[in-house]
Amino acid sequence: MKQEKKLTQREQEQLSEKQSQQTEARDFASAEELLRHDAGRTQVPPAIAKRLDESIQREPKPPKSWWKRITRG
């Protein structure tokens, strides 16, 4: 039979603090703010990141600004 280890007071406090941080509710002012928060905490799989980079490279370049065309910039 497995014997369960009893947690010390310090370990119990650390565990409850960690759990409260994970389940802490947070309000976002906009959907964009929520997405940015989620993107910062979510790791993109390498295969998807590669496909996304390739897709972005295939996008047409935006036309130059009128002032860059005039000044040949």
N, CA, C and O atoms as CSV, one atom per row, in Angstrom:
chain,resi,resn,atom,element,x,y,z
A,1,MET,N,N,0.835,-1.193,0.000
A,1,MET,CA,C,0.000,0.000,0.000
A,1,MET,C,C,0.875,1.249,0.000
A,1,MET,O,O,1.942,1.285,0.613
A,2,LYS,N,N,0.402,2.250,-0.691
A,2,LYS,CA,C,1.125,3.516,-0.715
A,2,LYS,C,C,0.779,4.332,0.508
A,2,LYS,O,O,-0.381,4.422,0.910
A,3,GLN,N,N,1.783,4.915,1.082
A,3,GLN,CA,C,1.522,5.817,2.203
A,3,GLN,C,C,1.646,7.246,1.679
A,3,GLN,O,O,2.624,7.600,1.022
A,4,GLU,N,N,0.647,8.047,1.979
A,4,GLU,CA,C,0.666,9.428,1.536
A,4,GLU,C,C,1.502,10.263,2.484
A,4,GLU,O,O,1.443,10.107,3.704
A,5,LYS,N,N,2.275,11.146,1.895
A,5,LYS,CA,C,3.132,12.032,2.676
A,5,LYS,C,C,2.294,13.186,3.204
A,5,LYS,O,O,1.550,13.815,2.451
A,6,LYS,N,N,2.413,13.458,4.471
A,6,LYS,CA,C,1.709,14.604,5.044
A,6,LYS,C,C,2.495,15.865,4.718
A,6,LYS,O,O,3.723,15.890,4.803
A,7,LEU,N,N,1.771,16.899,4.347
A,7,LEU,CA,C,2.411,18.168,4.011
A,7,LEU,C,C,2.649,18.993,5.265
A,7,LEU,O,O,1.842,19.007,6.195
A,8,THR,N,N,3.777,19.674,5.257
A,8,THR,CA,C,4.052,20.581,6.361
A,8,THR,C,C,3.207,21.836,6.171
A,8,THR,O,O,2.608,22.034,5.114
A,9,GLN,N,N,3.161,22.668,7.183
A,9,GLN,CA,C,2.385,23.907,7.110
A,9,GLN,C,C,2.894,24.773,5.957
A,9,GLN,O,O,2.103,25.347,5.208
A,10,ARG,N,N,4.198,24.861,5.821
A,10,ARG,CA,C,4.806,25.680,4.754
A,10,ARG,C,C,4.436,25.132,3.374
A,10,ARG,O,O,4.099,25.902,2.475
A,11,GLU,N,N,4.496,23.826,3.203
A,11,GLU,CA,C,4.147,23.217,1.927
A,11,GLU,C,C,2.669,23.417,1.605
A,11,GLU,O,O,2.310,23.629,0.447
A,12,GLN,N,N,1.823,23.353,2.611
A,12,GLN,CA,C,0.397,23.582,2.402
A,12,GLN,C,C,0.145,25.015,1.951
A,12,GLN,O,O,-0.675,25.260,1.066
A,13,GLU,N,N,0.857,25.963,2.566
A,13,GLU,CA,C,0.698,27.371,2.182
A,13,GLU,C,C,1.154,27.593,0.751
A,13,GLU,O,O,0.491,28.296,-0.013
A,14,GLN,N,N,2.280,27.000,0.385
A,14,GLN,CA,C,2.777,27.154,-0.977
A,14,GLN,C,C,1.813,26.544,-1.989
A,14,GLN,O,O,1.563,27.119,-3.049
A,15,LEU,N,N,1.281,25.382,-1.653
A,15,LEU,CA,C,0.349,24.715,-2.552
A,15,LEU,C,C,-0.924,25.535,-2.730
A,15,LEU,O,O,-1.406,25.685,-3.853
A,16,SER,N,N,-1.469,26.063,-1.653
A,16,SER,CA,C,-2.700,26.849,-1.762
A,16,SER,C,C,-2.444,28.155,-2.503
A,16,SER,O,O,-3.312,28.629,-3.237
A,17,GLU,N,N,-1.257,28.746,-2.318
A,17,GLU,CA,C,-0.911,29.979,-3.034
A,17,GLU,C,C,-0.806,29.710,-4.529
A,17,GLU,O,O,-1.292,30.497,-5.342
A,18,LYS,N,N,-0.174,28.604,-4.889
A,18,LYS,CA,C,-0.034,28.246,-6.296
A,18,LYS,C,C,-1.399,27.995,-6.927
A,18,LYS,O,O,-1.653,28.434,-8.049
A,19,GLN,N,N,-2.268,27.301,-6.224
A,19,GLN,CA,C,-3.601,27.015,-6.748
A,19,GLN,C,C,-4.423,28.285,-6.897
A,19,GLN,O,O,-5.183,28.418,-7.857
A,20,SER,N,N,-4.285,29.215,-5.969
A,20,SER,CA,C,-5.048,30.460,-6.067
A,20,SER,C,C,-4.556,31.306,-7.232
A,20,SER,O,O,-5.343,32.019,-7.855
A,21,GLN,N,N,-3.269,31.235,-7.531
A,21,GLN,CA,C,-2.737,31.983,-8.668
A,21,GLN,C,C,-3.260,31.409,-9.980
A,21,GLN,O,O,-3.524,32.154,-10.924
A,22,GLN,N,N,-3.409,30.101,-10.040
A,22,GLN,CA,C,-3.871,29.463,-11.257
A,22,GLN,C,C,-5.341,29.742,-11.517
A,22,GLN,O,O,-5.747,29.843,-12.675
A,23,THR,N,N,-6.138,29.866,-10.487
A,23,THR,CA,C,-7.573,30.041,-10.671
A,23,THR,C,C,-8.024,31.485,-10.457
A,23,THR,O,O,-9.221,31.756,-10.362
A,24,GLU,N,N,-7.085,32.392,-10.383
A,24,GLU,CA,C,-7.414,33.789,-10.137
A,24,GLU,C,C,-8.199,34.354,-11.315
A,24,GLU,O,O,-7.771,34.241,-12.464
A,25,ALA,N,N,-9.343,34.959,-11.032
A,25,ALA,CA,C,-10.179,35.556,-12.067
A,25,ALA,C,C,-9.571,36.877,-12.506
A,25,ALA,O,O,-8.952,37.592,-11.718
A,26,ARG,N,N,-9.760,37.179,-13.766
A,26,ARG,CA,C,-9.214,38.425,-14.297
A,26,ARG,C,C,-10.202,39.009,-15.292
A,26,ARG,O,O,-10.755,38.290,-16.124
A,27,ASP,N,N,-10.421,40.306,-15.204
A,27,ASP,CA,C,-11.314,40.993,-16.130
A,27,ASP,C,C,-10.478,41.661,-17.218
A,27,ASP,O,O,-9.411,42.213,-16.949
A,28,PHE,N,N,-10.978,41.603,-18.442
A,28,PHE,CA,C,-10.305,42.235,-19.564
A,28,PHE,C,C,-11.197,43.327,-20.121
A,28,PHE,O,O,-12.417,43.176,-20.188
A,29,ALA,N,N,-10.583,44.420,-20.517
A,29,ALA,CA,C,-11.342,45.549,-21.048
A,29,ALA,C,C,-11.863,45.266,-22.452
A,29,ALA,O,O,-12.887,45.816,-22.859
A,30,SER,N,N,-11.165,44.413,-23.191
A,30,SER,CA,C,-11.592,44.106,-24.558
A,30,SER,C,C,-11.199,42.678,-24.917
A,30,SER,O,O,-10.404,42.032,-24.235
A,31,ALA,N,N,-11.781,42.220,-26.001
A,31,ALA,CA,C,-11.440,40.876,-26.488
A,31,ALA,C,C,-9.987,40.839,-26.939
A,31,ALA,O,O,-9.308,39.826,-26.771
A,32,GLU,N,N,-9.511,41.931,-27.507
A,32,GLU,CA,C,-8.116,41.994,-27.957
A,32,GLU,C,C,-7.155,41.826,-26.779
A,32,GLU,O,O,-6.142,41.136,-26.895
A,33,GLU,N,N,-7.469,42.448,-25.664
A,33,GLU,CA,C,-6.634,42.318,-24.475
A,33,GLU,C,C,-6.611,40.863,-23.986
A,33,GLU,O,O,-5.565,40.355,-23.583
A,34,LEU,N,N,-7.753,40.212,-24.024
A,34,LEU,CA,C,-7.837,38.802,-23.649
A,34,LEU,C,C,-6.982,37.937,-24.567
A,34,LEU,O,O,-6.256,37.058,-24.102
A,35,LEU,N,N,-7.068,38.188,-25.872
A,35,LEU,CA,C,-6.285,37.408,-26.829
A,35,LEU,C,C,-4.789,37.629,-26.647
A,35,LEU,O,O,-4.007,36.684,-26.745
A,36,ARG,N,N,-4.387,38.865,-26.384
A,36,ARG,CA,C,-2.963,39.143,-26.160
A,36,ARG,C,C,-2.473,38.421,-24.900
A,36,ARG,O,O,-1.372,37.871,-24.885
A,37,HIS,N,N,-3.281,38.427,-23.864
A,37,HIS,CA,C,-2.916,37.738,-22.626
A,37,HIS,C,C,-2.774,36.244,-22.877
A,37,HIS,O,O,-1.815,35.615,-22.429
A,38,ASP,N,N,-3.730,35.690,-23.592
A,38,ASP,CA,C,-3.698,34.263,-23.882
A,38,ASP,C,C,-2.512,33.906,-24.775
A,38,ASP,O,O,-1.863,32.882,-24.562
A,39,ALA,N,N,-2.229,34.732,-25.759
A,39,ALA,CA,C,-1.110,34.465,-26.665
A,39,ALA,C,C,0.220,34.472,-25.919
A,39,ALA,O,O,1.130,33.714,-26.255
A,40,GLY,N,N,0.328,35.320,-24.915
A,40,GLY,CA,C,1.556,35.372,-24.135
A,40,GLY,C,C,1.764,34.154,-23.261
A,40,GLY,O,O,2.892,33.864,-22.860
A,41,ARG,N,N,0.703,33.442,-22.963
A,41,ARG,CA,C,0.793,32.282,-22.074
A,41,ARG,C,C,0.695,30.951,-22.812
A,41,ARG,O,O,0.853,29.893,-22.203
A,42,THR,N,N,0.435,30.993,-24.122
A,42,THR,CA,C,0.240,29.773,-24.889
A,42,THR,C,C,1.415,29.568,-25.840
A,42,THR,O,O,1.792,30.475,-26.581
A,43,GLN,N,N,1.982,28.380,-25.811
A,43,GLN,CA,C,3.093,28.066,-26.701
A,43,GLN,C,C,2.536,27.489,-28.001
A,43,GLN,O,O,1.730,26.558,-27.982
A,44,VAL,N,N,2.973,28.049,-29.128
A,44,VAL,CA,C,2.515,27.599,-30.432
A,44,VAL,C,C,3.356,26.396,-30.848
A,44,VAL,O,O,4.584,26.449,-30.768
A,45,PRO,N,N,2.717,25.313,-31.290
A,45,PRO,CA,C,3.490,24.160,-31.750
A,45,PRO,C,C,4.379,24.540,-32.941
A,45,PRO,O,O,3.954,25.321,-33.792
A,46,PRO,N,N,5.590,24.011,-33.017
A,46,PRO,CA,C,6.529,24.385,-34.090
A,46,PRO,C,C,5.974,24.179,-35.499
A,46,PRO,O,O,6.237,24.997,-36.380
A,47,ALA,N,N,5.222,23.121,-35.731
A,47,ALA,CA,C,4.680,22.874,-37.071
A,47,ALA,C,C,3.712,23.971,-37.477
A,47,ALA,O,O,3.704,24.398,-38.632
A,48,ILE,N,N,2.900,24.427,-36.542
A,48,ILE,CA,C,1.937,25.491,-36.848
A,48,ILE,C,C,2.664,26.816,-37.041
A,48,ILE,O,O,2.304,27.587,-37.930
A,49,ALA,N,N,3.672,27.094,-36.234
A,49,ALA,CA,C,4.445,28.326,-36.385
A,49,ALA,C,C,5.109,28.375,-37.759
A,49,ALA,O,O,5.146,29.431,-38.390
A,50,LYS,N,N,5.633,27.248,-38.223
A,50,LYS,CA,C,6.278,27.194,-39.535
A,50,LYS,C,C,5.260,27.472,-40.641
A,50,LYS,O,O,5.530,28.249,-41.557
A,51,ARG,N,N,4.085,26.832,-40.553
A,51,ARG,CA,C,3.042,27.046,-41.564
A,51,ARG,C,C,2.572,28.499,-41.573
A,51,ARG,O,O,2.307,29.063,-42.635
A,52,LEU,N,N,2.471,29.098,-40.403
A,52,LEU,CA,C,2.049,30.490,-40.316
A,52,LEU,C,C,3.084,31.414,-40.955
A,52,LEU,O,O,2.729,32.334,-41.693
A,53,ASP,N,N,4.363,31.169,-40.671
A,53,ASP,CA,C,5.428,31.984,-41.279
A,53,ASP,C,C,5.412,31.870,-42.802
A,53,ASP,O,O,5.572,32.869,-43.504
A,54,GLU,N,N,5.218,30.654,-43.311
A,54,GLU,CA,C,5.161,30.456,-44.764
A,54,GLU,C,C,3.966,31.190,-45.359
A,54,GLU,O,O,4.070,31.784,-46.432
A,55,SER,N,N,2.852,31.151,-44.674
A,55,SER,CA,C,1.653,31.825,-45.160
A,55,SER,C,C,1.853,33.343,-45.205
A,55,SER,O,O,1.436,34.006,-46.154
A,56,ILE,N,N,2.485,33.868,-44.185
A,56,ILE,CA,C,2.746,35.316,-44.138
A,56,ILE,C,C,3.681,35.734,-45.263
A,56,ILE,O,O,3.509,36.807,-45.841
A,57,GLN,N,N,4.668,34.903,-45.579
A,57,GLN,CA,C,5.610,35.216,-46.660
A,57,GLN,C,C,4.903,35.271,-48.018
A,57,GLN,O,O,5.335,36.008,-48.904
A,58,ARG,N,N,3.830,34.506,-48.190
A,58,ARG,CA,C,3.098,34.483,-49.465
A,58,ARG,C,C,2.156,35.678,-49.629
A,58,ARG,O,O,1.681,35.939,-50.734
A,59,GLU,N,N,1.886,36.394,-48.560
A,59,GLU,CA,C,0.991,37.551,-48.638
A,59,GLU,C,C,1.623,38.633,-49.519
A,59,GLU,O,O,2.832,38.855,-49.459
A,60,PRO,N,N,0.802,39.308,-50.340
A,60,PRO,CA,C,1.360,40.381,-51.176
A,60,PRO,C,C,1.810,41.563,-50.307
A,60,PRO,O,O,1.216,41.866,-49.272
A,61,LYS,N,N,2.865,42.205,-50.763
A,61,LYS,CA,C,3.388,43.366,-50.047
A,61,LYS,C,C,2.439,44.545,-50.250
A,61,LYS,O,O,1.910,44.722,-51.348
A,62,PRO,N,N,2.215,45.348,-49.223
A,62,PRO,CA,C,1.340,46.513,-49.395
A,62,PRO,C,C,2.001,47.536,-50.308
A,62,PRO,O,O,3.228,47.630,-50.342
A,63,PRO,N,N,1.202,48.308,-51.053
A,63,PRO,CA,C,1.791,49.314,-51.944
A,63,PRO,C,C,2.511,50.392,-51.142
A,63,PRO,O,O,2.170,50.667,-49.991
A,64,LYS,N,N,3.514,50.995,-51.777
A,64,LYS,CA,C,4.255,52.069,-51.109
A,64,LYS,C,C,3.350,53.273,-50.879
A,64,LYS,O,O,2.402,53.509,-51.628
A,65,SER,N,N,3.656,54.015,-49.846
A,65,SER,CA,C,2.907,55.236,-49.547
A,65,SER,C,C,3.111,56.247,-50.666
A,65,SER,O,O,4.135,56.237,-51.348
A,66,TRP,N,N,2.128,57.117,-50.844
A,66,TRP,CA,C,2.219,58.109,-51.908
A,66,TRP,C,C,3.442,58.995,-51.744
A,66,TRP,O,O,4.080,59.371,-52.727
A,67,TRP,N,N,3.768,59.329,-50.496
A,67,TRP,CA,C,4.909,60.224,-50.295
A,67,TRP,C,C,6.234,59.508,-50.548
A,67,TRP,O,O,7.218,60.160,-50.899
A,68,LYS,N,N,6.285,58.197,-50.381
A,68,LYS,CA,C,7.506,57.449,-50.690
A,68,LYS,C,C,7.674,57.326,-52.192
A,68,LYS,O,O,8.796,57.344,-52.698
A,69,ARG,N,N,6.551,57.200,-52.917
A,69,ARG,CA,C,6.642,57.124,-54.392
A,69,ARG,C,C,7.133,58.451,-54.952
A,69,ARG,O,O,7.935,58.465,-55.885
A,70,ILE,N,N,6.669,59.561,-54.403
A,70,ILE,CA,C,7.059,60.879,-54.893
A,70,ILE,C,C,8.535,61.153,-54.618
A,70,ILE,O,O,9.249,61.666,-55.479
A,71,THR,N,N,8.990,60.805,-53.407
A,71,THR,CA,C,10.376,61.090,-53.028
A,71,THR,C,C,11.315,59.937,-53.380
A,71,THR,O,O,12.497,59.968,-53.035
A,72,ARG,N,N,10.798,58.935,-54.058
A,72,ARG,CA,C,11.559,57.753,-54.454
A,72,ARG,C,C,12.156,57.050,-53.241
A,72,ARG,O,O,13.260,56.509,-53.301
A,73,GLY,N,N,11.394,57.068,-52.118
A,73,GLY,CA,C,11.873,56.477,-50.871
A,73,GLY,C,C,11.627,55.087,-50.733
A,73,GLY,O,O,11.992,54.493,-49.718
